Amino acid sequence: MTANRTPVKLAVMNAVHDLSVLVARDEGFFKDEGLNIEFVTTPGMAQVTTSHKVQFDTVFERPLESVYNEGGIDQFRMCEWGIVKRAVEAEASGLRPRKIVSLGASMSTFAIVVSADSNYYEPEMLKGKPIAVTPNNGSHFVTLKMIEGFLGKEHVKVTNAGSMPQRIEALKKGEVAAVSLMEPWISVAEKEGLRILMEAHSTRAEAASDDLDGPTLAAIFRAQTRACAALERDPTPYVHYFINETGGRLEAKEFRHQRLLHAAPQPYTRERWDDTYNWTVGWDMTMSNSSYERIVDNRAFE
């Protein structure tokens, strides 16, 4: 058991990314590890109440990043490519350092969705057509991952249409050809008659400040591992987190919990870094000349 006197400030944003943290909190798994946790909630693109807009040209002015840079968060998770980008560019920009400390627990599903009456039936038909994503976040990266096997880079067009509910409205108005969604908004799209073109899982990465030592991180990950086991047995007691994010557009029985996938946090390997970092650089989505040694720290597993 690890006891920490100073609270660890743990970020909570979208349920699809942070469900293992929420379950570990609700079931007392963090307390079982002797951890003193302060949960810091920031707005995310899956929440119907989110009103802020994100831009393509910066990631460090967004709510979670702003709070982290000011010292208000010690540890957080998001899509693997997003963590790579932020860790690399924060170091280069002289911002508060963050290291990749684990491959994360939540493997969120993302889907490319079109309107039911559209003439888009396969990914190739989106050649040169605007697909709404969250710039430099999971929906952006996974959209590129999904569609690059069908279209050349020069024919992939992504755009910004706001939060998940906002981009669904943009799709219904014909302002974009397709949208990239994650749960619970894939389930909302299905309920409202939209067409799923393709979908894939996205792995999380965990990031932490240098202030968190290895034993404390290890305890956090042990608690999340127990939460993953609980979710594997039965995720339905925790579906309410997703339903709340929709603001009444979805009932629990309409949520496709089968899309949820979780596994215990794992060390972030050099091979994983090479593959992910080089792919991200190849799409010109982060700067080159960084390294595994500078960005990755598996101290929780030592």
C-alpha positions, 0 to 999 in steps of 0.5 A: 500500500502507498500512502501520499499526504499531498493529494494527487490531482487526477484529471477527469474529462470524457467518460470514454477516456476516464471510465477506469478512473471513475470506477476506481474512485466509485469502488474505493480502489484508490483508497485501498491503495492508500492514495489521497486523490483530488479529482479535477474535472475539465470539459471534454468534447463528449459532454453536451454542456461543453461550449468551448471551441478548440483550434487546429493551431494550438493545444496548450490553451485548451482547458485540461492543458491550461490547468495542467500547465498551471500546476492544477493537474498532476496526471491525465490520459487521452489518445496516445497520439495526442499525448505524444504530441503534447509531451514533445511540444511542451518540452520544446516550448519550455512548458511544464514537462509531462512524460508518457508513463504508461499505455492507458487502460481505456481503448475508446471506439471512434466511428466515421458517421454520415447521414442516412440519406447521403451517397457515401457508402464506403471510405473512398467516397469521402475523397476531398470531402470535409470530415469533422473532428476535434483538432489534434485529439483522438477523433482527429488521429483515429480518423486519419488512421482509419481512412489512410488505407483508402485515401491518399493524404492529399485527399483527406480533408478534416475540419472543425465543427465543434463538440460531438453534439455540435458536429452531429448537428452540422452533419444533419444540416449538410455542412460536413460530409461526415463526422468522427464520434466516440461514445456515447455519441456513436450510440446517439447517432445510431438512435437518430438514424445516422449511418456508421461508415467505419469504426476502430478502437483508439488506445489511451496513453497516460501522462504525468508530471515529474512530481509523481514518483514511481510507487504512487503511479504504480498504485494509481495503475493497480487501482485502474487495473482492478477497475478494468476487471470490474468493467470486464465483468459487467460495465452496465452499472457505470453506463450512467456516466455516458448517459449523463453526457448526452443531456437526455438524448440517450437512455441506458438501454440504448447505449452500446456498452459492447464498444467499451474495451479496457485493459490494465495499464502497461509499460510504454515500449520503445517499439510503440514509441517508434511506431506512434511517433514516426506516424505522427511526424509523418502526418506533420502533426508534431515536430521531429527530432524528439526521442524515447529517452526524453519523453517516456518514463516507465518508472511505475513499472520498475 
